[in-house]
């Protein structure tokens, strides 16, 4: 990344995540953007030069292709330019990155990012399973009946075989994220669960069970990004984006070298850390892509917080719990926090802002200085990482 | 959204799906399945229509209980990633075996089977490779 303007998050908000039957794309977009604007000090809407929308599948879930314009329409921001960034589970993180690059390069001074997904208008489970499988290879994976859950199950099996990871390790991720989610008033699930309950839950795709999977959620999150010229005017607590990385991988698992790590995550993290010029040890907390429990285990290894193969053991030992060695998914993650696909990457940034400001209440990471955000698309075909800092 | 199977998309994948044919790099001879137009090793063009023996080994597998539309009648079913003896890997259902008997490293061979049930009367029936335990003589 070449030098450019420093970029800060100056406003942040996330809606409740869950089965929000009374809210559509319009309501989710307007609530998140208006509240992110209100979170700034006196941001005039005419200051907003562009909007970047992260959305995975409005076309599939709602038959709505023009989701970008609908977002600015609902938030009263017409005629501001809007760009929708797709990328399945990584869409929100990629929208944040697009907005970051636009401000970093000096093209814009103040922009809005909105991540959004309205999922529950599809009510038939088989139809939902097919819709969710749109993120994997249709011609060579989904045609066989593979699902996204199945793809992660194939990786989990390899992780089990290679490193001795167990169902108990997976369950410990779910238990921890439900524990954290219980402290997040915006989380989809606020109930705590027991490890036996998670281990013995109904199998969805062996070896993954119900508690290894994140839920189907509606929700949105929004941020206001500003360059250093505007940041201090718009907030007393700017959160600086000090690193941003993104990478791709083969869409189908059978084309990848490794079946127990995500190369795109490794590369995105390397790029972000190089820019930030900090070491892994400086990171106090991370919001990682736990769409499946095995996803979190692979993530904390691929991001190099733990050696490859040790992620499950470390989680079971409590090393990733709130205020342990490194806090992973203080928000409850996607597992308990909810997984409105395109909203998740932006919601991670909202959690990061709350942590850096010291506003995360019961789930506050003590002395939070630096956080990492990590999103994955498909079964690992896309990954994006951001590092944010209080200074 | 659930769709009926597209006739053109089925038609253009018939050769690799029916006969498990892939591609070979015209420069370094690297083999690919599914076929692809450019070699991932040396970026040279590839040649299509390369046959594989259909014999391979299960690298990893899962048993799908929460199935997408079109697959309910087969549920639960086994899907694995199979490494062909020539090197390329294939994602496919493993059939004619009890879920408790499948294991990583087991030898399998290609079989020609029907794919997902048609979703409606206008939908075409699709066929292609699945894998079965390797016959022993």
Interface residues (C-beta under 8 A of the other chain):
Chain A: X60 X63 X122 X124 X125 X126 X127 X129 X130 X131 X133 X137 X139 X140 X141 X142 X143 X144 X145 X146 X147 X149 X150 X153 X154 X155 X157 X158 X161 X202 X203 X204 X205 X206 X207 X208 X252 X253 X254 X255 X259
Chain B: X1 X2 X9 X13 X34 X59 X60 X61 X62 X63 X64 X65 X66 X67 X68 X69 X70 X71 X72 X74 X77 X79 X80 X81 X88 X89 X90 X91 X92 X93 X99 X104 X115 X116 X126 X128 X130
